[in-house]
Amino acid sequence: MPITAQFDTLGGPENVKLIDTEVTPPAAGEVQIRMRAAGLNRAELLYIAGHYLVQPPIPEAPLGAEGAGEIVAIGEDVSDYSIGDRVCVLPMMKGRCAGRSCHSTLLF
């Protein structure tokens, strides 16, 4: 079962929890990625502390704004990618991908 990094208490990285996550099939325009690497960057440390420009949705605030892996499932209307493609994700505040499907326009 995939693991998602999230937090339910503001503070530092010690509040990050790794939890098992159910993954639904990708919707139209989305792909599902098996993440092989994920970053915890300065912006996310500010997010965890409650000092970022967007306040986290407590409880269960997600992390995983950037990462890399390979596509394992593709939704309808995705023609630029194939299962097995290695991709990099950088949503830049447009969405999150950790443990979930991700819109294909967020990939590089």
C-alpha positions in Angstrom: 0.0 0.0 0.0 1.4 3.5 -0.8 2.6 5.7 2.0 1.8 9.4 2.2 3.6 12.0 4.3 1.2 14.4 6.1 0.8 16.2 9.4 -2.0 17.1 11.7 -0.2 19.5 14.1 1.7 22.7 13.3 5.3 22.7 14.3 8.4 21.2 12.9 9.3 18.1 10.8 8.9 15.9 13.9 5.1 16.3 13.3 5.3 14.6 9.9 3.7 11.1 9.9 3.9 8.4 7.2 0.5 6.8 6.7 -0.8 4.0 4.5 -3.0 5.6 1.8 -5.7 4.1 -0.5 -5.2 5.2 -4.1 -8.1 5.6 -6.5 -7.6 5.1 -10.2 -6.6 8.3 -12.1 -9.5 10.4 -13.4 -9.6 11.9 -16.9 -6.4 13.9 -17.6 -4.6 12.4 -14.6 -1.8 9.9 -14.2 -0.8 7.8 -11.2 2.8 7.9 -10.2 4.8 5.5 -8.1 7.0 8.0 -6.3 10.6 7.0 -6.0 11.9 10.3 -4.4 10.1 13.2 -2.7 11.5 16.5 -1.4 10.8 18.2 1.9 11.9 21.7 1.0 12.0 25.1 2.7 8.5 26.0 1.6 7.1 22.8 3.1 8.9 23.4 6.4 7.2 26.8 6.5 3.9 25.1 5.6 4.3 22.6 8.5 5.1 25.5 10.8 2.0 27.4 9.7 4.1 30.3 8.3 3.5 29.8 4.5 1.3 32.0 2.4 -1.3 29.2 2.2 -2.4 27.7 5.5 -2.5 23.9 5.7 -5.8 22.1 6.0 -5.5 20.6 9.5 -6.0 17.8 10.1 -4.3 15.6 7.5 -2.4 18.3 5.7 -0.6 16.6 2.8 3.1 17.0 1.8 4.8 16.1 -1.4 5.0 19.2 -3.6 7.8 17.8 -5.6 9.2 14.4 -6.5 10.1 11.9 -9.1 9.0 8.4 -10.1 7.3 6.5 -12.9 3.8 6.4 -14.3 1.8 3.3 -13.3 -1.7 4.2 -14.5 -3.2 6.6 -16.9 -6.6 8.2 -17.0 -8.7 9.0 -20.1 -7.6 11.9 -22.3 -3.8 11.5 -21.5 -1.9 11.1 -24.7 1.5 12.7 -23.8 2.6 10.0 -21.4 2.7 6.2 -21.2 2.9 3.7 -18.4 6.5 3.3 -17.4 7.5 6.9 -18.3 9.8 8.4 -15.7 8.6 11.8 -14.6 9.3 14.7 -12.3 6.4 16.4 -10.4 6.5 20.1 -9.5 2.9 21.3 -8.8 3.9 24.8 -7.8 0.8 25.3 -5.7 -1.5 23.9 -8.4 -2.0 20.6 -6.6 -0.5 17.7 -4.7 0.5 14.3 -6.0 1.8 12.3 -3.0 0.0 9.0 -2.8 -2.7 10.2 -5.2 -3.2 10.7 -8.8 -1.8 13.8 -10.4 -3.0 16.0 -13.3 -0.8 15.3 -16.3 -0.1 19.1 -16.8 2.0 19.1 -13.5 4.6 16.7 -14.9 7.9 17.3 -16.6 
